[in-house]
Amino acid sequence: MPGVTNTTPASIATCSDLMLGSLTVFVNDGGVTRVNTDKTITGGTVLGPGSLHVYCEDMSVSVAGDAIASHPPCPLPAIHCAAVTQGSTNVFTG
């Protein structure tokens, strides 16, 4: 089971961008990140696939390893062209 992605520094994207998330649903003091709704602070939308069973505000909850759309400053450095989410180390979902 992968860790839930949220807006805390422990769940930043692999490109080191912070994540934006829910303003009303929290885990580990950070807003839960939702697939096809939330983005990195530089505009990369979380593409998923996310959790198959857990939802937040009618959207699939993002989990560790979800793809993030290419976002500035892609193409340099290239890490912003193929980033993924990093999840919580103590809150998991199936």
MODELLER restraints for C-alpha pairs under 7 A, 6 or more apart:
rsr = mdl.restraints
at = mdl.atoms
rsr.add(forms.Gaussian(group=physical.xy_distance, feature=features.Distance(at['CA:1:A'], at['CA:92:A']), mean=5.94, stdev=0.5))
rsr.add(forms.Gaussian(group=physical.xy_distance, feature=features.Distance(at['CA:1:A'], at['CA:93:A']), mean=5.61, stdev=0.5))
rsr.add(forms.Gaussian(group=physical.xy_distance, feature=features.Distance(at['CA:1:A'], at['CA:94:A']), mean=5.07, stdev=0.5))
rsr.add(forms.Gaussian(group=physical.xy_distance, feature=features.Distance(at['CA:2:A'], at['CA:63:A']), mean=5.75, stdev=0.5))
rsr.add(forms.Gaussian(group=physical.xy_distance, feature=features.Distance(at['CA:2:A'], at['CA:64:A']), mean=5.44, stdev=0.5))
rsr.add(forms.Gaussian(group=physical.xy_distance, feature=features.Distance(at['CA:2:A'], at['CA:87:A']), mean=6.95, stdev=0.5))
rsr.add(forms.Gaussian(group=physical.xy_distance, feature=features.Distance(at['CA:2:A'], at['CA:92:A']), mean=5.58, stdev=0.5))
rsr.add(forms.Gaussian(group=physical.xy_distance, feature=features.Distance(at['CA:2:A'], at['CA:93:A']), mean=6.12, stdev=0.5))
rsr.add(forms.Gaussian(group=physical.xy_distance, feature=features.Distance(at['CA:3:A'], at['CA:63:A']), mean=5.47, stdev=0.5))
rsr.add(forms.Gaussian(group=physical.xy_distance, feature=features.Distance(at['CA:3:A'], at['CA:64:A']), mean=5.38, stdev=0.5))
rsr.add(forms.Gaussian(group=physical.xy_distance, feature=features.Distance(at['CA:3:A'], at['CA:87:A']), mean=4.31, stdev=0.5))
rsr.add(forms.Gaussian(group=physical.xy_distance, feature=features.Distance(at['CA:3:A'], at['CA:88:A']), mean=4.63, stdev=0.5))
rsr.add(forms.Gaussian(group=physical.xy_distance, feature=features.Distance(at['CA:3:A'], at['CA:89:A']), mean=5.97, stdev=0.5))
rsr.add(forms.Gaussian(group=physical.xy_distance, feature=features.Distance(at['CA:3:A'], at['CA:90:A']), mean=6.94, stdev=0.5))
rsr.add(forms.Gaussian(group=physical.xy_distance, feature=features.Distance(at['CA:3:A'], at['CA:91:A']), mean=5.57, stdev=0.5))
rsr.add(forms.Gaussian(group=physical.xy_distance, feature=features.Distance(at['CA:3:A'], at['CA:92:A']), mean=4.26, stdev=0.5))
rsr.add(forms.Gaussian(group=physical.xy_distance, feature=features.Distance(at['CA:3:A'], at['CA:93:A']), mean=6.41, stdev=0.5))
rsr.add(forms.Gaussian(group=physical.xy_distance, feature=features.Distance(at['CA:4:A'], at['CA:62:A']), mean=6.14, stdev=0.5))
rsr.add(forms.Gaussian(group=physical.xy_distance, feature=features.Distance(at['CA:4:A'], at['CA:63:A']), mean=4.46, stdev=0.5))
rsr.add(forms.Gaussian(group=physical.xy_distance, feature=features.Distance(at['CA:4:A'], at['CA:64:A']), mean=6.35, stdev=0.5))
rsr.add(forms.Gaussian(group=physical.xy_distance, feature=features.Distance(at['CA:4:A'], at['CA:87:A']), mean=4.92, stdev=0.5))
rsr.add(forms.Gaussian(group=physical.xy_distance, feature=features.Distance(at['CA:4:A'], at['CA:88:A']), mean=5.30, stdev=0.5))
rsr.add(forms.Gaussian(group=physical.xy_distance, feature=features.Distance(at['CA:4:A'], at['CA:91:A']), mean=5.91, stdev=0.5))
rsr.add(forms.Gaussian(group=physical.xy_distance, feature=features.Distance(at['CA:4:A'], at['CA:92:A']), mean=5.54, stdev=0.5))
rsr.add(forms.Gaussian(group=physical.xy_distance, feature=features.Distance(at['CA:4:A'], at['CA:93:A']), mean=6.46, stdev=0.5))
rsr.add(forms.Gaussian(group=physical.xy_distance, feature=features.Distance(at['CA:5:A'], at['CA:11:A']), mean=5.57, stdev=0.5))
rsr.add(forms.Gaussian(group=physical.xy_distance, feature=features.Distance(at['CA:5:A'], at['CA:32:A']), mean=6.32, stdev=0.5))
rsr.add(forms.Gaussian(group=physical.xy_distance, feature=features.Distance(at['CA:5:A'], at['CA:33:A']), mean=5.55, stdev=0.5))
rsr.add(forms.Gaussian(group=physical.xy_distance, feature=features.Distance(at['CA:5:A'], at['CA:62:A']), mean=5.39, stdev=0.5))
rsr.add(forms.Gaussian(group=physical.xy_distance, feature=features.Distance(at['CA:5:A'], at['CA:63:A']), mean=5.01, stdev=0.5))
rsr.add(forms.Gaussian(group=physical.xy_distance, feature=features.Distance(at['CA:5:A'], at['CA:64:A']), mean=6.13, stdev=0.5))
rsr.add(forms.Gaussian(group=physical.xy_distance, feature=features.Distance(at['CA:5:A'], at['CA:85:A']), mean=6.71, stdev=0.5))
rsr.add(forms.Gaussian(group=physical.xy_distance, feature=features.Distance(at['CA:5:A'], at['CA:86:A']), mean=6.31, stdev=0.5))
rsr.add(forms.Gaussian(group=physical.xy_distance, feature=features.Distance(at['CA:5:A'], at['CA:87:A']), mean=4.34, stdev=0.5))
rsr.add(forms.Gaussian(group=physical.xy_distance, feature=features.Distance(at['CA:5:A'], at['CA:88:A']), mean=5.99, stdev=0.5))
rsr.add(forms.Gaussian(group=physical.xy_distance, feature=features.Distance(at['CA:6:A'], at['CA:19:A']), mean=6.82, stdev=0.5))
rsr.add(forms.Gaussian(group=physical.xy_distance, feature=features.Distance(at['CA:6:A'], at['CA:21:A']), mean=6.44, stdev=0.5))
rsr.add(forms.Gaussian(group=physical.xy_distance, feature=features.Distance(at['CA:6:A'], at['CA:27:A']), mean=6.87, stdev=0.5))
rsr.add(forms.Gaussian(group=physical.xy_distance, feature=features.Distance(at['CA:6:A'], at['CA:30:A']), mean=5.36, stdev=0.5))
rsr.add(forms.Gaussian(group=physical.xy_distance, feature=features.Distance(at['CA:6:A'], at['CA:31:A']), mean=5.30, stdev=0.5))
rsr.add(forms.Gaussian(group=physical.xy_distance, feature=features.Distance(at['CA:6:A'], at['CA:32:A']), mean=4.42, stdev=0.5))
rsr.add(forms.Gaussian(group=physical.xy_distance, feature=features.Distance(at['CA:6:A'], at['CA:33:A']), mean=4.93, stdev=0.5))
rsr.add(forms.Gaussian(group=physical.xy_distance, feature=features.Distance(at['CA:7:A'], at['CA:18:A']), mean=6.65, stdev=0.5))
rsr.add(forms.Gaussian(group=physical.xy_distance, feature=features.Distance(at['CA:7:A'], at['CA:19:A']), mean=5.01, stdev=0.5))
rsr.add(forms.Gaussian(group=physical.xy_distance, feature=features.Distance(at['CA:7:A'], at['CA:20:A']), mean=5.75, stdev=0.5))
rsr.add(forms.Gaussian(group=physical.xy_distance, feature=features.Distance(at['CA:7:A'], at['CA:21:A']), mean=5.99, stdev=0.5))
rsr.add(forms.Gaussian(group=physical.xy_distance, feature=features.Distance(at['CA:7:A'], at['CA:30:A']), mean=4.60, stdev=0.5))
rsr.add(forms.Gaussian(group=physical.xy_distance, feature=features.Distance(at['CA:7:A'], at['CA:31:A']), mean=5.25, stdev=0.5))
rsr.add(forms.Gaussian(group=physical.xy_distance, feature=features.Distance(at['CA:7:A'], at['CA:32:A']), mean=6.71, stdev=0.5))
rsr.add(forms.Gaussian(group=physical.xy_distance, feature=features.Distance(at['CA:7:A'], at['CA:33:A']), mean=6.93, stdev=0.5))
rsr.add(forms.Gaussian(group=physical.xy_distance, feature=features.Distance(at['CA:8:A'], at['CA:29:A']), mean=6.99, stdev=0.5))
rsr.add(forms.Gaussian(group=physical.xy_distance, feature=features.Distance(at['CA:8:A'], at['CA:30:A']), mean=4.96, stdev=0.5))
rsr.add(forms.Gaussian(group=physical.xy_distance, feature=features.Distance(at['CA:9:A'], at['CA:18:A']), mean=6.66, stdev=0.5))
rsr.add(forms.Gaussian(group=physical.xy_distance, feature=features.Distance(at['CA:10:A'], at['CA:88:A']), mean=6.52, stdev=0.5))
rsr.add(forms.Gaussian(group=physical.xy_distance, feature=features.Distance(at['CA:11:A'], at['CA:86:A']), mean=4.90, stdev=0.5))
rsr.add(forms.Gaussian(group=physical.xy_distance, feature=features.Distance(at['CA:11:A'], at['CA:87:A']), mean=4.94, stdev=0.5))
rsr.add(forms.Gaussian(group=physical.xy_distance, feature=features.Distance(at['CA:11:A'], at['CA:88:A']), mean=5.84, stdev=0.5))
rsr.add(forms.Gaussian(group=physical.xy_distance, feature=features.Distance(at['CA:12:A'], at['CA:18:A']), mean=4.78, stdev=0.5))
rsr.add(forms.Gaussian(group=physical.xy_distance, feature=features.Distance(at['CA:12:A'], at['CA:19:A']), mean=5.86, stdev=0.5))
rsr.add(forms.Gaussian(group=physical.xy_distance, feature=features.Distance(at['CA:12:A'], at['CA:85:A']), mean=6.66, stdev=0.5))
rsr.add(forms.Gaussian(group=physical.xy_distance, feature=features.Distance(at['CA:12:A'], at['CA:86:A']), mean=5.92, stdev=0.5))
rsr.add(forms.Gaussian(group=physical.xy_distance, feature=features.Distance(at['CA:13:A'], at['CA:19:A']), mean=6.91, stdev=0.5))
rsr.add(forms.Gaussian(group=physical.xy_distance, feature=features.Distance(at['CA:13:A'], at['CA:83:A']), mean=6.46, stdev=0.5))
rsr.add(forms.Gaussian(group=physical.xy_distance, feature=features.Distance(at['CA:13:A'], at['CA:84:A']), mean=5.75, stdev=0.5))
rsr.add(forms.Gaussian(group=physical.xy_distance, feature=features.Distance(at['CA:13:A'], at['CA:85:A']), mean=4.53, stdev=0.5))
rsr.add(forms.Gaussian(group=physical.xy_distance, feature=features.Distance(at['CA:13:A'], at['CA:86:A']), mean=5.56, stdev=0.5))
rsr.add(forms.Gaussian(group=physical.xy_distance, feature=features.Distance(at['CA:14:A'], at['CA:83:A']), mean=5.46, stdev=0.5))
rsr.add(forms.Gaussian(group=physical.xy_distance, feature=features.Distance(at['CA:14:A'], at['CA:84:A']), mean=5.63, stdev=0.5))
rsr.add(forms.Gaussian(group=physical.xy_distance, feature=features.Distance(at['CA:14:A'], at['CA:85:A']), mean=6.23, stdev=0.5))
rsr.add(forms.Gaussian(group=physical.xy_distance, feature=features.Distance(at['CA:14:A'], at['CA:86:A']), mean=6.53, stdev=0.5))
rsr.add(forms.Gaussian(group=physical.xy_distance, feature=features.Distance(at['CA:15:A'], at['CA:79:A']), mean=5.47, stdev=0.5))
rsr.add(forms.Gaussian(group=physical.xy_distance, feature=features.Distance(at['CA:15:A'], at['CA:80:A']), mean=5.62, stdev=0.5))
rsr.add(forms.Gaussian(group=physical.xy_distance, feature=features.Distance(at['CA:15:A'], at['CA:83:A']), mean=5.64, stdev=0.5))
rsr.add(forms.Gaussian(group=physical.xy_distance, feature=features.Distance(at['CA:17:A'], at['CA:40:A']), mean=5.91, stdev=0.5))
rsr.add(forms.Gaussian(group=physical.xy_distance, feature=features.Distance(at['CA:17:A'], at['CA:41:A']), mean=6.33, stdev=0.5))
rsr.add(forms.Gaussian(group=physical.xy_distance, feature=features.Distance(at['CA:18:A'], at['CA:40:A']), mean=5.68, stdev=0.5))
rsr.add(forms.Gaussian(group=physical.xy_distance, feature=features.Distance(at['CA:18:A'], at['CA:41:A']), mean=5.78, stdev=0.5))
rsr.add(forms.Gaussian(group=physical.xy_distance, feature=features.Distance(at['CA:19:A'], at['CA:39:A']), mean=5.98, stdev=0.5))
rsr.add(forms.Gaussian(group=physical.xy_distance, feature=features.Distance(at['CA:19:A'], at['CA:40:A']), mean=4.36, stdev=0.5))
rsr.add(forms.Gaussian(group=physical.xy_distance, feature=features.Distance(at['CA:19:A'], at['CA:41:A']), mean=5.97, stdev=0.5))
rsr.add(forms.Gaussian(group=physical.xy_distance, feature=features.Distance(at['CA:20:A'], at['CA:33:A']), mean=6.71, stdev=0.5))
rsr.add(forms.Gaussian(group=physical.xy_distance, feature=features.Distance(at['CA:20:A'], at['CA:38:A']), mean=5.72, stdev=0.5))
rsr.add(forms.Gaussian(group=physical.xy_distance, feature=features.Distance(at['CA:20:A'], at['CA:39:A']), mean=5.50, stdev=0.5))
rsr.add(forms.Gaussian(group=physical.xy_distance, feature=features.Distance(at['CA:20:A'], at['CA:40:A']), mean=5.78, stdev=0.5))
rsr.add(forms.Gaussian(group=physical.xy_distance, feature=features.Distance(at['CA:20:A'], at['CA:41:A']), mean=6.35, stdev=0.5))
rsr.add(forms.Gaussian(group=physical.xy_distance, feature=features.Distance(at['CA:21:A'], at['CA:31:A']), mean=4.80, stdev=0.5))
rsr.add(forms.Gaussian(group=physical.xy_distance, feature=features.Distance(at['CA:21:A'], at['CA:32:A']), mean=5.27, stdev=0.5))
rsr.add(forms.Gaussian(group=physical.xy_distance, feature=features.Distance(at['CA:21:A'], at['CA:33:A']), mean=4.32, stdev=0.5))
rsr.add(forms.Gaussian(group=physical.xy_distance, feature=features.Distance(at['CA:21:A'], at['CA:34:A']), mean=6.69, stdev=0.5))
rsr.add(forms.Gaussian(group=physical.xy_distance, feature=features.Distance(at['CA:21:A'], at['CA:38:A']), mean=5.51, stdev=0.5))
rsr.add(forms.Gaussian(group=physical.xy_distance, feature=features.Distance(at['CA:22:A'], at['CA:31:A']), mean=4.62, stdev=0.5))
rsr.add(forms.Gaussian(group=physical.xy_distance, feature=features.Distance(at['CA:22:A'], at['CA:32:A']), mean=5.29, stdev=0.5))
rsr.add(forms.Gaussian(group=physical.xy_distance, feature=features.Distance(at['CA:22:A'], at['CA:33:A']), mean=6.22, stdev=0.5))
rsr.add(forms.Gaussian(group=physical.xy_distance, feature=features.Distance(at['CA:23:A'], at['CA:31:A']), mean=5.82, stdev=0.5))
rsr.add(forms.Gaussian(group=physical.xy_distance, feature=features.Distance(at['CA:24:A'], at['CA:31:A']), mean=7.00, stdev=0.5))
rsr.add(forms.Gaussian(group=physical.xy_distance, feature=features.Distance(at['CA:25:A'], at['CA:31:A']), mean=5.72, stdev=0.5))
rsr.add(forms.Gaussian(group=physical.xy_distance, feature=features.Distance(at['CA:25:A'], at['CA:32:A']), mean=5.96, stdev=0.5))
rsr.add(forms.Gaussian(group=physical.xy_distance, feature=features.Distance(at['CA:26:A'], at['CA:32:A']), mean=5.38, stdev=0.5))
rsr.add(forms.Gaussian(group=physical.xy_distance, feature=features.Distance(at['CA:33:A'], at['CA:61:A']), mean=6.16, stdev=0.5))
rsr.add(forms.Gaussian(group=physical.xy_distance, feature=features.Distance(at['CA:33:A'], at['CA:62:A']), mean=5.47, stdev=0.5))
rsr.add(forms.Gaussian(group=physical.xy_distance, feature=features.Distance(at['CA:34:A'], at['CA:56:A']), mean=6.89, stdev=0.5))
rsr.add(forms.Gaussian(group=physical.xy_distance, feature=features.Distance(at['CA:34:A'], at['CA:59:A']), mean=5.87, stdev=0.5))
rsr.add(forms.Gaussian(group=physical.xy_distance, feature=features.Distance(at['CA:34:A'], at['CA:60:A']), mean=5.72, stdev=0.5))
rsr.add(forms.Gaussian(group=physical.xy_distance, feature=features.Distance(at['CA:34:A'], at['CA:61:A']), mean=4.64, stdev=0.5))
rsr.add(forms.Gaussian(group=physical.xy_distance, feature=features.Distance(at['CA:34:A'], at['CA:62:A']), mean=5.05, stdev=0.5))
rsr.add(forms.Gaussian(group=physical.xy_distance, feature=features.Distance(at['CA:35:A'], at['CA:46:A']), mean=5.23, stdev=0.5))
rsr.add(forms.Gaussian(group=physical.xy_distance, feature=features.Distance(at['CA:35:A'], at['CA:47:A']), mean=5.69, stdev=0.5))
rsr.add(forms.Gaussian(group=physical.xy_distance, feature=features.Distance(at['CA:35:A'], at['CA:48:A']), mean=5.43, stdev=0.5))
rsr.add(forms.Gaussian(group=physical.xy_distance, feature=features.Distance(at['CA:35:A'], at['CA:50:A']), mean=6.14, stdev=0.5))
rsr.add(forms.Gaussian(group=physical.xy_distance, feature=features.Distance(at['CA:35:A'], at['CA:59:A']), mean=6.47, stdev=0.5))
rsr.add(forms.Gaussian(group=physical.xy_distance, feature=features.Distance(at['CA:35:A'], at['CA:60:A']), mean=5.55, stdev=0.5))
rsr.add(forms.Gaussian(group=physical.xy_distance, feature=features.Distance(at['CA:35:A'], at['CA:61:A']), mean=6.10, stdev=0.5))
rsr.add(forms.Gaussian(group=physical.xy_distance, feature=features.Distance(at['CA:35:A'], at['CA:62:A']), mean=5.40, stdev=0.5))
rsr.add(forms.Gaussian(group=physical.xy_distance, feature=features.Distance(at['CA:36:A'], at['CA:45:A']), mean=6.25, stdev=0.5))
rsr.add(forms.Gaussian(group=physical.xy_distance, feature=features.Distance(at['CA:36:A'], at['CA:46:A']), mean=5.56, stdev=0.5))
rsr.add(forms.Gaussian(group=physical.xy_distance, feature=features.Distance(at['CA:36:A'], at['CA:47:A']), mean=5.46, stdev=0.5))
rsr.add(forms.Gaussian(group=physical.xy_distance, feature=features.Distance(at['CA:37:A'], at['CA:45:A']), mean=6.92, stdev=0.5))
rsr.add(forms.Gaussian(group=physical.xy_distance, feature=features.Distance(at['CA:38:A'], at['CA:45:A']), mean=5.87, stdev=0.5))
rsr.add(forms.Gaussian(group=physical.xy_distance, feature=features.Distance(at['CA:38:A'], at['CA:46:A']), mean=5.99, stdev=0.5))
rsr.add(forms.Gaussian(group=physical.xy_distance, feature=features.Distance(at['CA:39:A'], at['CA:45:A']), mean=4.16, stdev=0.5))
rsr.add(forms.Gaussian(group=physical.xy_distance, feature=features.Distance(at['CA:39:A'], at['CA:46:A']), mean=5.63, stdev=0.5))
rsr.add(forms.Gaussian(group=physical.xy_distance, feature=features.Distance(at['CA:42:A'], at['CA:71:A']), mean=6.48, stdev=0.5))
rsr.add(forms.Gaussian(group=physical.xy_distance, feature=features.Distance(at['CA:42:A'], at['CA:72:A']), mean=6.17, stdev=0.5))
rsr.add(forms.Gaussian(group=physical.xy_distance, feature=features.Distance(at['CA:43:A'], at['CA:71:A']), mean=5.80, stdev=0.5))
rsr.add(forms.Gaussian(group=physical.xy_distance, feature=features.Distance(at['CA:44:A'], at['CA:68:A']), mean=5.75, stdev=0.5))
rsr.add(forms.Gaussian(group=physical.xy_distance, feature=features.Distance(at['CA:44:A'], at['CA:69:A']), mean=4.88, stdev=0.5))
rsr.add(forms.Gaussian(group=physical.xy_distance, feature=features.Distance(at['CA:44:A'], at['CA:70:A']), mean=5.83, stdev=0.5))
rsr.add(forms.Gaussian(group=physical.xy_distance, feature=features.Distance(at['CA:44:A'], at['CA:71:A']), mean=4.76, stdev=0.5))
rsr.add(forms.Gaussian(group=physical.xy_distance, feature=features.Distance(at['CA:45:A'], at['CA:68:A']), mean=5.59, stdev=0.5))
rsr.add(forms.Gaussian(group=physical.xy_distance, feature=features.Distance(at['CA:45:A'], at['CA:69:A']), mean=5.31, stdev=0.5))
rsr.add(forms.Gaussian(group=physical.xy_distance, feature=features.Distance(at['CA:46:A'], at['CA:66:A']), mean=6.85, stdev=0.5))
rsr.add(forms.Gaussian(group=physical.xy_distance, feature=features.Distance(at['CA:46:A'], at['CA:67:A']), mean=6.15, stdev=0.5))
rsr.add(forms.Gaussian(group=physical.xy_distance, feature=features.Distance(at['CA:46:A'], at['CA:68:A']), mean=4.50, stdev=0.5))
rsr.add(forms.Gaussian(group=physical.xy_distance, feature=features.Distance(at['CA:46:A'], at['CA:69:A']), mean=6.48, stdev=0.5))
rsr.add(forms.Gaussian(group=physical.xy_distance, feature=features.Distance(at['CA:47:A'], at['CA:66:A']), mean=6.59, stdev=0.5))
rsr.add(forms.Gaussian(group=physical.xy_distance, feature=features.Distance(at['CA:47:A'], at['CA:67:A']), mean=5.27, stdev=0.5))
rsr.add(forms.Gaussian(group=physical.xy_distance, feature=features.Distance(at['CA:47:A'], at['CA:68:A']), mean=5.39, stdev=0.5))
rsr.add(forms.Gaussian(group=physical.xy_distance, feature=features.Distance(at['CA:47:A'], at['CA:69:A']), mean=6.46, stdev=0.5))
rsr.add(forms.Gaussian(group=physical.xy_distance, feature=features.Distance(at['CA:48:A'], at['CA:62:A']), mean=6.41, stdev=0.5))
rsr.add(forms.Gaussian(group=physical.xy_distance, feature=features.Distance(at['CA:48:A'], at['CA:66:A']), mean=4.47, stdev=0.5))
rsr.add(forms.Gaussian(group=physical.xy_distance, feature=features.Distance(at['CA:48:A'], at['CA:67:A']), mean=5.40, stdev=0.5))
rsr.add(forms.Gaussian(group=physical.xy_distance, feature=features.Distance(at['CA:49:A'], at['CA:66:A']), mean=5.96, stdev=0.5))
rsr.add(forms.Gaussian(group=physical.xy_distance, feature=features.Distance(at['CA:50:A'], at['CA:60:A']), mean=5.81, stdev=0.5))
rsr.add(forms.Gaussian(group=physical.xy_distance, feature=features.Distance(at['CA:50:A'], at['CA:61:A']), mean=5.58, stdev=0.5))
rsr.add(forms.Gaussian(group=physical.xy_distance, feature=features.Distance(at['CA:50:A'], at['CA:62:A']), mean=4.40, stdev=0.5))
rsr.add(forms.Gaussian(group=physical.xy_distance, feature=features.Distance(at['CA:50:A'], at['CA:63:A']), mean=5.36, stdev=0.5))
rsr.add(forms.Gaussian(group=physical.xy_distance, feature=features.Distance(at['CA:50:A'], at['CA:66:A']), mean=6.14, stdev=0.5))
rsr.add(forms.Gaussian(group=physical.xy_distance, feature=features.Distance(at['CA:51:A'], at['CA:60:A']), mean=5.75, stdev=0.5))
rsr.add(forms.Gaussian(group=physical.xy_distance, feature=features.Distance(at['CA:51:A'], at['CA:61:A']), mean=5.50, stdev=0.5))
rsr.add(forms.Gaussian(group=physical.xy_distance, feature=features.Distance(at['CA:51:A'], at['CA:62:A']), mean=6.31, stdev=0.5))
rsr.add(forms.Gaussian(group=physical.xy_distance, feature=features.Distance(at['CA:51:A'], at['CA:63:A']), mean=6.43, stdev=0.5))
rsr.add(forms.Gaussian(group=physical.xy_distance, feature=features.Distance(at['CA:51:A'], at['CA:93:A']), mean=6.88, stdev=0.5))
rsr.add(forms.Gaussian(group=physical.xy_distance, feature=features.Distance(at['CA:51:A'], at['CA:94:A']), mean=6.31, stdev=0.5))
rsr.add(forms.Gaussian(group=physical.xy_distance, feature=features.Distance(at['CA:52:A'], at['CA:60:A']), mean=7.00, stdev=0.5))
rsr.add(forms.Gaussian(group=physical.xy_distance, feature=features.Distance(at['CA:53:A'], at['CA:94:A']), mean=6.46, stdev=0.5))
rsr.add(forms.Gaussian(group=physical.xy_distance, feature=features.Distance(at['CA:54:A'], at['CA:60:A']), mean=6.15, stdev=0.5))
rsr.add(forms.Gaussian(group=physical.xy_distance, feature=features.Distance(at['CA:54:A'], at['CA:61:A']), mean=5.93, stdev=0.5))
rsr.add(forms.Gaussian(group=physical.xy_distance, feature=features.Distance(at['CA:54:A'], at['CA:93:A']), mean=6.94, stdev=0.5))
rsr.add(forms.Gaussian(group=physical.xy_distance, feature=features.Distance(at['CA:55:A'], at['CA:61:A']), mean=5.20, stdev=0.5))
rsr.add(forms.Gaussian(group=physical.xy_distance, feature=features.Distance(at['CA:63:A'], at['CA:85:A']), mean=6.95, stdev=0.5))
rsr.add(forms.Gaussian(group=physical.xy_distance, feature=features.Distance(at['CA:63:A'], at['CA:87:A']), mean=5.74, stdev=0.5))
rsr.add(forms.Gaussian(group=physical.xy_distance, feature=features.Distance(at['CA:64:A'], at['CA:85:A']), mean=5.13, stdev=0.5))
rsr.add(forms.Gaussian(group=physical.xy_distance, feature=features.Distance(at['CA:64:A'], at['CA:86:A']), mean=4.50, stdev=0.5))
rsr.add(forms.Gaussian(group=physical.xy_distance, feature=features.Distance(at['CA:64:A'], at['CA:87:A']), mean=4.18, stdev=0.5))
rsr.add(forms.Gaussian(group=physical.xy_distance, feature=features.Distance(at['CA:65:A'], at['CA:84:A']), mean=5.27, stdev=0.5))
rsr.add(forms.Gaussian(group=physical.xy_distance, feature=features.Distance(at['CA:65:A'], at['CA:85:A']), mean=5.10, stdev=0.5))
rsr.add(forms.Gaussian(group=physical.xy_distance, feature=features.Distance(at['CA:65:A'], at['CA:86:A']), mean=6.16, stdev=0.5))
rsr.add(forms.Gaussian(group=physical.xy_distance, feature=features.Distance(at['CA:66:A'], at['CA:84:A']), mean=5.30, stdev=0.5))
rsr.add(forms.Gaussian(group=physical.xy_distance, feature=features.Distance(at['CA:66:A'], at['CA:85:A']), mean=5.27, stdev=0.5))
rsr.add(forms.Gaussian(group=physical.xy_distance, feature=features.Distance(at['CA:67:A'], at['CA:83:A']), mean=6.43, stdev=0.5))
rsr.add(forms.Gaussian(group=physical.xy_distance, feature=features.Distance(at['CA:67:A'], at['CA:84:A']), mean=4.57, stdev=0.5))
rsr.add(forms.Gaussian(group=physical.xy_distance, feature=features.Distance(at['CA:67:A'], at['CA:85:A']), mean=6.66, stdev=0.5))
rsr.add(forms.Gaussian(group=physical.xy_distance, feature=features.Distance(at['CA:68:A'], at['CA:82:A']), mean=6.91, stdev=0.5))
rsr.add(forms.Gaussian(group=physical.xy_distance, feature=features.Distance(at['CA:68:A'], at['CA:83:A']), mean=5.45, stdev=0.5))
rsr.add(forms.Gaussian(group=physical.xy_distance, feature=features.Distance(at['CA:68:A'], at['CA:84:A']), mean=5.26, stdev=0.5))
rsr.add(forms.Gaussian(group=physical.xy_distance, feature=features.Distance(at['CA:68:A'], at['CA:85:A']), mean=6.98, stdev=0.5))
rsr.add(forms.Gaussian(group=physical.xy_distance, feature=features.Distance(at['CA:70:A'], at['CA:80:A']), mean=5.89, stdev=0.5))
rsr.add(forms.Gaussian(group=physical.xy_distance, feature=features.Distance(at['CA:70:A'], at['CA:81:A']), mean=4.26, stdev=0.5))
rsr.add(forms.Gaussian(group=physical.xy_distance, feature=features.Distance(at['CA:70:A'], at['CA:82:A']), mean=6.21, stdev=0.5))
rsr.add(forms.Gaussian(group=physical.xy_distance, feature=features.Distance(at['CA:71:A'], at['CA:80:A']), mean=5.87, stdev=0.5))
rsr.add(forms.Gaussian(group=physical.xy_distance, feature=features.Distance(at['CA:71:A'], at['CA:81:A']), mean=6.38, stdev=0.5))
rsr.add(forms.Gaussian(group=physical.xy_distance, feature=features.Distance(at['CA:72:A'], at['CA:80:A']), mean=6.73, stdev=0.5))
rsr.add(forms.Gaussian(group=physical.xy_distance, feature=features.Distance(at['CA:73:A'], at['CA:80:A']), mean=6.54, stdev=0.5))
rsr.add(forms.Gaussian(group=physical.xy_distance, feature=features.Distance(at['CA:74:A'], at['CA:80:A']), mean=5.10, stdev=0.5))
rsr.add(forms.Gaussian(group=physical.xy_distance, feature=features.Distance(at['CA:74:A'], at['CA:81:A']), mean=5.29, stdev=0.5))
rsr.add(forms.Gaussian(group=physical.xy_distance, feature=features.Distance(at['CA:75:A'], at['CA:81:A']), mean=6.21, stdev=0.5))
